[in-house]
C-alpha cells in the first residue's frame, strides 16, 4: 500500500466515522421523540483497479419492520373502535343508574309505585296525591333526559365523524407531498429519514381512523389501501366523502337517508353497512357503531319502557275514552304504536291532573277523564293502576326482552342488559388495548433507540476515529522522513 493510498483510506474512514458519530448522537438526542426510528449509516467499500481504496457512505437508513407496523396499526384500529363503543355504553349505564340509587330510572319506578301504594291507603290525602304527581313528573323527566342524552351522543358522533374524515383527507394530502419529497431526495442521494418519520406518523393517524395497508412504489413512494381493498392514495389522494347532518333526531337513520355514509369517490365504505368494502375497524367504525347501532338501540329501549308505562296507566283508567291519554301522554296525545320512535323524549304528565297547568289533583284518584270529583275515600282506580303495574305483560316492541314481566321487571331487565353490554364492551376494550400495547412494545424494540447500545457505538466510533487519525499521523511522519533524505 502506498502512502497516498493510506492517506485516502484513512481520510475516507474519518469521513464515515464522522457521519456515524453524527447519526448516533442524533439517535441518542431523539430517543424519547415520538415516532422517531433508529438511524444507521450504510457504509460500503471503495474498490479501484481491484484494490481497496477506503470506504464510502452509501446513505442513512431507518430501522423498520413493516410486518410489525402493520400488526400494530391493525391492533390500534381495533382498540380505537372498541374505545368508542365501551365509552358510550358506560355513559348509558351510568345514566340509568344502579338499582339502589333513588335517582336511577329503576328508583323512579319504585318511587312512583310506592307513592301510589301510600295513596291507595289514604286516597283523600292531598299531600299523597301531590307525591304521586311529583313521582310521575320525575319519571317522565328522567325519560326525557335519557332521550336527550342519547340524542346528544348521536349528534356528537356524527360531528366527530366529519372532523375525523377531515383529518384523514388532510393527512392524505400531506403524505402525497412527502412522497414527492422523499422520492426526489432518494434520487439525489439526500438523507430522507426525517421525512419518512413524518410520513409514518401521518399514516399511523390515518390508520387509527381507517385501517390501511402500505404498498411500496419506486424511489421510496408508497400508496395506501384500506384493509378491504379501496385505495385512499394511488399516486394522488382520493377524497373520503361524508356529509355532516344538520340535525339528528330519534328518527334519523342511515337507511332512511337522513344520515350520511362514508365513501371514497363513489365507493361505499360505510362501517356497519352491507357494502362489499365496508370498513370494519378503526375509530370511524366505532363512531358509526355508536351513531347507528349503540345509541339507537338504547333509544329504542327507552321508548319501549315509556310506551309500557303509558299503556299500563291508560288501560287501568275507566274514565277515559279510546284514543284519549291517561296519566302519561305523548306530548298531550294518547299512546300510538306507529309513533313510538322518540316517545321517551316526548312523554309528559297529563295537564288535567296538574294544578300548575290548570288541572285537578283529585283526578289522580278519580280518573283522568272524570268530569267531577268522586268519593274521597274511593281508591278503586289507584288499585287498578297498581294491579296493572304488577301484572305480567309481554315486552313492548324495541325492548329487547323475550319474556313477560311487570313494569318494574322491564326496567330492571333493560338496566341489566345495558350493564352486561357495558361489561362485555369493556372486556373487549381491555383485550384489544393489551394487544395493541404489546405490539407497540415489540415494534419499539425493533425500531426504537436503545441508548445503551448507542453509547457503546460511540465508544467503537471513537476507537475507529483514533485508528484512522493514527494512520494519517504515521503517514505524515513517513513523508517528513522521506523529505529529510
Buried (B, 14 or more C-beta within 10 A) or exposed (E): EEEEBBBBBBBBBBBBBBBBBBBBEBBBEBBEEEEBBBBBBEBEEEEEEEEEBBBBBEBBBBBBBEEBBBBBBBBBBBBBBBBBBBBBBBBBBEBBBEBEEEEBBBBBBBBBBEBBBBBBEEBBBEEBBBBBBBBBBBBBBBBBBBBEBBBEBBBBBBBBBBEBBEBBBBBBBBBBEBBEBBBBBBEEEBBBBBBBBBBBBBBBBBBBBBBBBBEEEEEBBBBBBBBBEBBBBEEEBBBBBBBBBEEBBBEBBBEEEBBBBBBBEEBBBBBBBEBEBBBBBBBBBBBBBBBBBBBBBBBBBBBBBBBBBBBBBBBBBEBBEEEBBBBBBBEEEBBEEEBBBBBBBBBBBBBBBBEEEEBBBBBBBBBBBBEEEBEBEEBBBBBBBBEBBEBEBEBBEBBBBEEEBBBBBBBBBBBEBBBEBBBEBBEBBEEBBEBBBEBBEBBBEBBBBBEEEBEEBBEEBEEBBEEBBEBBEEBEEEEEEEEEE
